């Protein structure tokens, strides 16, 4: 009685009635886990929760650049991208004793393979279910880890489906263009 699935909540705050009818998977990529919910004919036909998510990207950055996880998370949010840059440098000035420059392509080389792995694991788990595989026409991505630049294109490529990042339709809302609040909005709804 006191439990509501966060993946369902994220779905309800972003999917419209056509998407629920036509067959859409909502992938809510949070910090600790990725929730997968598939709607078809206005019913949930598949649900899963995987323990691979944004924290794995942050840990890769932390280890790869030998910085704290807190600094790695900040770097991911501010400079992270799934599209390669053109030899742009980033100044790492997290504290006065540890200043250095890294090439943005190095950060891209850490982030992109992990996002590819996350999406491929989700795809493989999802497509193991015949009903889910046949019914999916659209992909919706929500959660804080969905804000990285280039995710829509990468997701479309991996799933071979139309993909969009979750968004609140009200332009005047504080939550507009903030898919990291999808679960909260779904719970309120």
FINUVO-667386 format. One record per residue (C-alpha): residue in three letters; x, y, z. Coordinates in nm, 2 decimals. Each point is the difference from the previous one (the first is absolute). Example, Ala and Ser with C-alpha at 12.3 -4.5 7.8 and 13.67 -1.06 7.14 Angstrom:
! FINUVO-667386
<r><residu>ALA</residu><u>1.23</u><v>-0.45</v><w>0.78</w></r>
<r><residu>SER</residu><u>0.14</u><v>0.34</v><w>-0.07</w></r>
This chain:
! FINUVO-667386
<r><residu>UNK</residu><u>0.00</u><v>0.00</v><w>0.00</w></r>
<r><residu>UNK</residu><u>0.29</u><v>0.24</v><w>0.06</w></r>
<r><residu>UNK</residu><u>0.20</u><v>-0.08</v><w>-0.31</w></r>
<r><residu>UNK</residu><u>-0.01</u><v>0.15</v><w>-0.35</w></r>
<r><residu>UNK</residu><u>0.25</u><v>-0.10</v><w>-0.27</w></r>
<r><residu>UNK</residu><u>0.22</u><v>0.30</v><w>-0.09</w></r>
<r><residu>UNK</residu><u>0.03</u><v>-0.12</v><w>-0.36</w></r>
<r><residu>UNK</residu><u>-0.37</u><v>0.01</v><w>-0.04</w></r>
<r><residu>UNK</residu><u>-0.01</u><v>0.34</v><w>0.16</w></r>
<r><residu>UNK</residu><u>0.26</u><v>0.14</v><w>-0.25</w></r>
<r><residu>UNK</residu><u>-0.20</u><v>-0.15</v><w>-0.28</w></r>
<r><residu>UNK</residu><u>-0.33</u><v>0.15</v><w>0.11</w></r>
<r><residu>UNK</residu><u>0.15</u><v>0.35</v><w>0.02</w></r>
<r><residu>UNK</residu><u>0.13</u><v>-0.01</v><w>-0.36</w></r>
<r><residu>UNK</residu><u>-0.19</u><v>-0.24</v><w>-0.22</w></r>
<r><residu>UNK</residu><u>-0.31</u><v>0.12</v><w>-0.18</w></r>
<r><residu>UNK</residu><u>-0.30</u><v>-0.23</v><w>-0.07</w></r>
<r><residu>UNK</residu><u>0.11</u><v>-0.07</v><w>-0.36</w></r>
<r><residu>UNK</residu><u>0.34</u><v>-0.12</v><w>0.11</w></r>
<r><residu>UNK</residu><u>-0.16</u><v>-0.22</v><w>0.27</w></r>
<r><residu>UNK</residu><u>-0.22</u><v>-0.16</v><w>-0.27</w></r>
<r><residu>UNK</residu><u>0.25</u><v>-0.03</v><w>-0.28</w></r>
<r><residu>UNK</residu><u>0.28</u><v>-0.17</v><w>0.20</w></r>
<r><residu>UNK</residu><u>0.26</u><v>0.21</v><w>0.18</w></r>
<r><residu>UNK</residu><u>0.28</u><v>-0.09</v><w>0.24</w></r>
<r><residu>UNK</residu><u>0.09</u><v>0.25</v><w>0.27</w></r>
<r><residu>UNK</residu><u>0.36</u><v>-0.03</v><w>0.11</w></r>
<r><residu>UNK</residu><u>0.06</u><v>0.19</v><w>0.32</w></r>
<r><residu>UNK</residu><u>0.38</u><v>0.02</v><w>0.05</w></r>
<r><residu>UNK</residu><u>0.06</u><v>0.12</v><w>0.35</w></r>
<r><residu>UNK</residu><u>0.32</u><v>0.01</v><w>0.20</w></r>
<r><residu>UNK</residu><u>-0.03</u><v>-0.34</v><w>0.16</w></r>
<r><residu>UNK</residu><u>-0.22</u><v>-0.20</v><w>-0.23</w></r>
<r><residu>UNK</residu><u>-0.18</u><v>0.00</v><w>-0.34</w></r>
<r><residu>UNK</residu><u>-0.37</u><v>-0.07</v><w>0.00</w></r>
<r><residu>UNK</residu><u>-0.17</u><v>-0.14</v><w>-0.31</w></r>
<r><residu>UNK</residu><u>-0.38</u><v>0.01</v><w>-0.06</w></r>
<r><residu>UNK</residu><u>-0.17</u><v>-0.10</v><w>-0.33</w></r>
<r><residu>UNK</residu><u>-0.35</u><v>0.11</v><w>-0.08</w></r>
<r><residu>UNK</residu><u>-0.21</u><v>-0.15</v><w>-0.27</w></r>
<r><residu>UNK</residu><u>-0.37</u><v>0.03</v><w>-0.06</w></r>
<r><residu>UNK</residu><u>-0.01</u><v>0.22</v><w>0.32</w></r>
<r><residu>UNK</residu><u>0.14</u><v>-0.28</v><w>0.22</w></r>
<r><residu>UNK</residu><u>0.33</u><v>-0.07</v><w>0.15</w></r>
<r><residu>UNK</residu><u>0.14</u><v>-0.31</v><w>-0.17</w></r>
<r><residu>UNK</residu><u>0.35</u><v>0.00</v><w>0.13</w></r>
<r><residu>UNK</residu><u>0.19</u><v>0.14</v><w>0.30</w></r>
<r><residu>UNK</residu><u>0.36</u><v>-0.03</v><w>0.11</w></r>
<r><residu>UNK</residu><u>0.25</u><v>0.16</v><w>0.23</w></r>
<r><residu>UNK</residu><u>0.37</u><v>-0.02</v><w>-0.08</w></r>
<r><residu>UNK</residu><u>0.28</u><v>0.11</v><w>0.23</w></r>
<r><residu>UNK</residu><u>0.20</u><v>0.17</v><w>-0.27</w></r>
<r><residu>UNK</residu><u>-0.04</u><v>0.38</v><w>-0.03</w></r>
<r><residu>UNK</residu><u>0.15</u><v>0.34</v><w>0.04</w></r>
<r><residu>UNK</residu><u>0.22</u><v>-0.09</v><w>0.29</w></r>
<r><residu>UNK</residu><u>0.19</u><v>-0.24</v><w>-0.22</w></r>
<r><residu>UNK</residu><u>0.09</u><v>0.28</v><w>-0.24</w></r>
<r><residu>UNK</residu><u>0.11</u><v>0.22</v><w>0.29</w></r>
<r><residu>UNK</residu><u>0.22</u><v>-0.28</v><w>0.14</w></r>
<r><residu>UNK</residu><u>0.16</u><v>-0.05</v><w>-0.34</w></r>
<r><residu>UNK</residu><u>0.08</u><v>0.37</v><w>-0.02</w></r>
<r><residu>UNK</residu><u>0.14</u><v>0.00</v><w>0.35</w></r>
<r><residu>UNK</residu><u>0.23</u><v>-0.30</v><w>-0.06</w></r>
<r><residu>UNK</residu><u>0.10</u><v>0.11</v><w>-0.35</w></r>
<r><residu>UNK</residu><u>0.10</u><v>0.35</v><w>0.10</w></r>
<r><residu>UNK</residu><u>0.10</u><v>-0.08</v><w>0.36</w></r>
<r><residu>UNK</residu><u>-0.24</u><v>0.25</v><w>0.15</w></r>
<r><residu>UNK</residu><u>-0.26</u><v>-0.03</v><w>0.28</w></r>
<r><residu>UNK</residu><u>-0.34</u><v>-0.13</v><w>-0.09</w></r>
<r><residu>UNK</residu><u>-0.15</u><v>0.33</v><w>0.10</w></r>
<r><residu>UNK</residu><u>0.22</u><v>0.18</v><w>-0.25</w></r>
<r><residu>UNK</residu><u>-0.06</u><v>-0.26</v><w>-0.26</w></r>
<r><residu>UNK</residu><u>-0.38</u><v>0.05</v><w>0.04</w></r>
<r><residu>UNK</residu><u>0.05</u><v>0.38</v><w>-0.04</w></r>
<r><residu>UNK</residu><u>0.21</u><v>-0.05</v><w>-0.31</w></r>
<r><residu>UNK</residu><u>-0.25</u><v>-0.24</v><w>-0.15</w></r>
<r><residu>UNK</residu><u>-0.29</u><v>0.25</v><w>0.05</w></r>
<r><residu>UNK</residu><u>0.19</u><v>0.30</v><w>-0.13</w></r>
<r><residu>UNK</residu><u>0.21</u><v>-0.14</v><w>-0.28</w></r>
<r><residu>UNK</residu><u>-0.13</u><v>-0.35</v><w>-0.07</w></r>
<r><residu>UNK</residu><u>-0.11</u><v>-0.07</v><w>-0.35</w></r>
<r><residu>UNK</residu><u>-0.06</u><v>-0.31</v><w>-0.23</w></r>
<r><residu>UNK</residu><u>0.12</u><v>0.20</v><w>-0.30</w></r>
<r><residu>UNK</residu><u>0.37</u><v>0.04</v><w>-0.05</w></r>
<r><residu>UNK</residu><u>0.15</u><v>0.35</v><w>0.02</w></r>
<r><residu>UNK</residu><u>0.27</u><v>0.15</v><w>-0.21</w></r>
<r><residu>UNK</residu><u>0.31</u><v>0.00</v><w>0.23</w></r>
<r><residu>UNK</residu><u>-0.16</u><v>0.23</v><w>0.25</w></r>
<r><residu>UNK</residu><u>0.17</u><v>0.01</v><w>0.34</w></r>
<r><residu>UNK</residu><u>-0.16</u><v>0.01</v><w>0.34</w></r>
<r><residu>UNK</residu><u>0.17</u><v>0.16</v><w>0.30</w></r>
<r><residu>UNK</residu><u>-0.04</u><v>-0.21</v><w>0.31</w></r>
<r><residu>UNK</residu><u>0.01</u><v>0.24</v><w>0.29</w></r>
<r><residu>UNK</residu><u>-0.18</u><v>-0.19</v><w>0.28</w></r>
<r><residu>UNK</residu><u>0.24</u><v>0.13</v><w>0.26</w></r>
<r><residu>UNK</residu><u>0.31</u><v>0.23</v><w>0.01</w></r>
<r><residu>UNK</residu><u>0.25</u><v>-0.29</v><w>0.04</w></r>
<r><residu>UNK</residu><u>-0.14</u><v>-0.21</v><w>-0.29</w></r>
<r><residu>UNK</residu><u>-0.01</u><v>0.20</v><w>-0.33</w></r>
<r><residu>UNK</residu><u>0.04</u><v>-0.16</v><w>-0.34</w></r>
<r><residu>UNK</residu><u>-0.14</u><v>-0.02</v><w>-0.35</w></r>
<r><residu>UNK</residu><u>-0.16</u><v>-0.29</v><w>-0.17</w></r>
<r><residu>UNK</residu><u>-0.12</u><v>-0.03</v><w>-0.36</w></r>
<r><residu>UNK</residu><u>-0.38</u><v>-0.03</v><w>-0.04</w></r>
<r><residu>UNK</residu><u>0.05</u><v>-0.29</v><w>-0.23</w></r>
<r><residu>UNK</residu><u>0.16</u><v>-0.19</v><w>0.30</w></r>
<r><residu>UNK</residu><u>-0.32</u><v>0.06</v><w>0.20</w></r>
<r><residu>UNK</residu><u>-0.21</u><v>-0.11</v><w>-0.30</w></r>
<r><residu>UNK</residu><u>0.21</u><v>-0.32</v><w>-0.03</w></r>
<r><residu>UNK</residu><u>-0.09</u><v>-0.08</v><w>0.36</w></r>
<r><residu>UNK</residu><u>-0.37</u><v>0.09</v><w>-0.01</w></r>
<r><residu>UNK</residu><u>-0.12</u><v>-0.13</v><w>-0.33</w></r>
<r><residu>UNK</residu><u>0.10</u><v>-0.36</v><w>0.03</w></r>
<r><residu>UNK</residu><u>-0.18</u><v>-0.02</v><w>0.34</w></r>
<r><residu>UNK</residu><u>-0.32</u><v>0.15</v><w>-0.13</w></r>
<r><residu>UNK</residu><u>0.02</u><v>-0.24</v><w>-0.30</w></r>
<r><residu>UNK</residu><u>0.03</u><v>-0.29</v><w>0.25</w></r>
<r><residu>UNK</residu><u>-0.29</u><v>0.12</v><w>0.21</w></r>
<r><residu>UNK</residu><u>-0.23</u><v>0.04</v><w>-0.30</w></r>
<r><residu>UNK</residu><u>0.11</u><v>-0.34</v><w>-0.15</w></r>
<r><residu>UNK</residu><u>-0.06</u><v>-0.18</v><w>0.33</w></r>
<r><residu>UNK</residu><u>-0.34</u><v>0.16</v><w>0.02</w></r>
<r><residu>UNK</residu><u>-0.07</u><v>-0.09</v><w>-0.36</w></r>
<r><residu>UNK</residu><u>0.11</u><v>-0.36</v><w>0.05</w></r>
<r><residu>UNK</residu><u>-0.21</u><v>-0.05</v><w>0.32</w></r>
<r><residu>UNK</residu><u>-0.30</u><v>0.17</v><w>-0.17</w></r>
<r><residu>UNK</residu><u>0.02</u><v>-0.19</v><w>-0.33</w></r>
<r><residu>UNK</residu><u>0.02</u><v>-0.33</v><w>0.19</w></r>
<r><residu>UNK</residu><u>-0.37</u><v>0.05</v><w>0.05</w></r>
<r><residu>UNK</residu><u>-0.18</u><v>-0.08</v><w>-0.33</w></r>
<r><residu>UNK</residu><u>-0.31</u><v>0.21</v><w>0.08</w></r>
<r><residu>UNK</residu><u>0.21</u><v>0.30</v><w>0.10</w></r>
<r><residu>UNK</residu><u>0.23</u><v>-0.03</v><w>-0.31</w></r>
<r><residu>UNK</residu><u>-0.29</u><v>-0.02</v><w>-0.25</w></r>
<r><residu>UNK</residu><u>-0.21</u><v>0.28</v><w>0.16</w></r>
<r><residu>UNK</residu><u>0.27</u><v>0.27</v><w>0.04</w></r>
<r><residu>UNK</residu><u>-0.03</u><v>0.29</v><w>-0.25</w></r>
<r><residu>UNK</residu><u>0.13</u><v>0.28</v><w>0.21</w></r>
<r><residu>UNK</residu><u>0.27</u><v>0.05</v><w>0.27</w></r>
<r><residu>UNK</residu><u>-0.04</u><v>0.26</v><w>0.27</w></r>
<r><residu>UNK</residu><u>0.30</u><v>0.08</v><w>0.23</w></r>
<r><residu>UNK</residu><u>-0.03</u><v>0.17</v><w>0.33</w></r>
<r><residu>UNK</residu><u>0.20</u><v>0.04</v><w>0.32</w></r>
<r><residu>UNK</residu><u>0.30</u><v>0.21</v><w>0.08</w></r>
<r><residu>UNK</residu><u>0.24</u><v>-0.20</v><w>-0.22</w></r>
<r><residu>UNK</residu><u>-0.22</u><v>0.08</v><w>-0.30</w></r>
<r><residu>UNK</residu><u>0.12</u><v>0.36</v><w>-0.01</w></r>
<r><residu>UNK</residu><u>0.33</u><v>-0.08</v><w>-0.16</w></r>
<r><residu>UNK</residu><u>0.04</u><v>0.16</v><w>-0.34</w></r>
<r><residu>UNK</residu><u>-0.04</u><v>-0.25</v><w>-0.29</w></r>
<r><residu>UNK</residu><u>-0.19</u><v>-0.27</v><w>0.18</w></r>
<r><residu>UNK</residu><u>-0.31</u><v>0.02</v><w>-0.23</w></r>
<r><residu>UNK</residu><u>0.21</u><v>-0.08</v><w>-0.31</w></r>
<r><residu>UNK</residu><u>0.20</u><v>-0.28</v><w>0.18</w></r>
<r><residu>UNK</residu><u>-0.33</u><v>-0.16</v><w>0.13</w></r>
<r><residu>UNK</residu><u>-0.16</u><v>0.02</v><w>-0.35</w></r>
<r><residu>UNK</residu><u>0.31</u><v>-0.17</v><w>-0.15</w></r>
<r><residu>UNK</residu><u>0.01</u><v>-0.28</v><w>0.26</w></r>
<r><residu>UNK</residu><u>-0.37</u><v>-0.07</v><w>0.02</w></r>
<r><residu>UNK</residu><u>-0.08</u><v>0.07</v><w>-0.37</w></r>
<r><residu>UNK</residu><u>-0.32</u><v>0.19</v><w>0.12</w></r>
<r><residu>UNK</residu><u>-0.11</u><v>0.35</v><w>0.04</w></r>
<r><residu>UNK</residu><u>0.14</u><v>0.15</v><w>0.32</w></r>
<r><residu>UNK</residu><u>-0.07</u><v>0.31</v><w>0.20</w></r>
<r><residu>UNK</residu><u>0.10</u><v>0.14</v><w>0.33</w></r>
<r><residu>UNK</residu><u>-0.28</u><v>0.04</v><w>0.25</w></r>
<r><residu>UNK</residu><u>-0.14</u><v>0.35</v><w>0.04</w></r>
<r><residu>UNK</residu><u>-0.28</u><v>0.18</v><w>0.18</w></r>
<r><residu>UNK</residu><u>-0.22</u><v>0.16</v><w>-0.26</w></r>
<r><residu>UNK</residu><u>-0.07</u><v>0.32</v><w>0.18</w></r>
<r><residu>UNK</residu><u>0.26</u><v>0.26</v><w>-0.10</w></r>
<r><residu>UNK</residu><u>-0.07</u><v>0.21</v><w>0.30</w></r>
<r><residu>UNK</residu><u>0.06</u><v>-0.28</v><w>0.25</w></r>
<r><residu>UNK</residu><u>0.32</u><v>-0.01</v><w>0.21</w></r>
<r><residu>UNK</residu><u>0.03</u><v>-0.37</v><w>-0.11</w></r>
<r><residu>UNK</residu><u>0.01</u><v>0.08</v><w>-0.37</w></r>
<r><residu>UNK</residu><u>0.30</u><v>-0.17</v><w>-0.16</w></r>
<r><residu>UNK</residu><u>0.09</u><v>-0.17</v><w>0.33</w></r>
<r><residu>UNK</residu><u>-0.04</u><v>-0.38</v><w>-0.06</w></r>
<r><residu>UNK</residu><u>0.17</u><v>-0.06</v><w>0.34</w></r>
<r><residu>UNK</residu><u>-0.33</u><v>0.09</v><w>0.17</w></r>
<r><residu>UNK</residu><u>-0.21</u><v>-0.25</v><w>-0.20</w></r>
<r><residu>UNK</residu><u>-0.04</u><v>-0.24</v><w>0.29</w></r>
<r><residu>UNK</residu><u>-0.10</u><v>0.27</v><w>0.24</w></r>
<r><residu>UNK</residu><u>-0.25</u><v>0.15</v><w>-0.24</w></r>
<r><residu>UNK</residu><u>-0.15</u><v>-0.35</v><w>-0.07</w></r>
<r><residu>UNK</residu><u>-0.04</u><v>-0.06</v><w>0.38</w></r>
<r><residu>UNK</residu><u>-0.18</u><v>0.33</v><w>0.04</w></r>
<r><residu>UNK</residu><u>-0.22</u><v>-0.08</v><w>-0.30</w></r>
